[in-house]
Amino acid sequence: MNKKGHVLNAILLALGLGLILTVDPRNFQPTTDSAFALAENVAMLSLPVVLGALFPDVDTAFGKHRKTLHNLPVLAIFLAFPLIFGNLQYVWIGVATHYVLDMVGSKRGIALFYPLSPQEYDLPTGVATSSKYADIVTVVVTVAELAVLAGIHYYLFSLDTSLSSATTALGALMI
């Protein structure tokens, strides 16, 4: 995807995640307080998600695009961010969804295991970044990403939990 697609993805993610973190569909009652909570969550999420969603393309200025900063070791670094920078706990979501958008939404994949392997991985669902369908594909992929994040949040563990708590919850599910 191009920069416009990643910005669109990040904005929709911030709005959608704000909604997911604010609204429990099982017992939601719309009130003025819930509207303010939604606005606060969207504002809190916007900067880290947008930064995360745009960061991998910094490798266009140096290194090899879709390799240097488009890989699992870089994502692991961002997963560890909350341990050091607690207020940036959602940056990893922006980075991860950038990878998904590049793998699913565009014709060219990303090198997930770089620098160990330059092999690029993708799905056959993508379009050219200059395609007239690029924005539509971006929205469809973003809705799918939000559906997965909502499923995780409502059924596995809360997305606003710490990394150690989420790891513990996942470990309990594995047993």
Secondary structure, DSSP 8 states (H G I E B T S, - for coil): --HHHHHHHHHHHHHHHHHHHH--TTS----HHHHHHHHHHHHHHHHHHHHHHHGGGGGGTSS-TTTTTSSHHHHHHHHHHHHH-GGGTTHHHHHHHHHHIIIIIBSS-B-TTTTT----B--TT-B-TTSTTHHHHHHHHHHHHHHHHHHIIIII--TTS-HHHHHHHHHHHH-
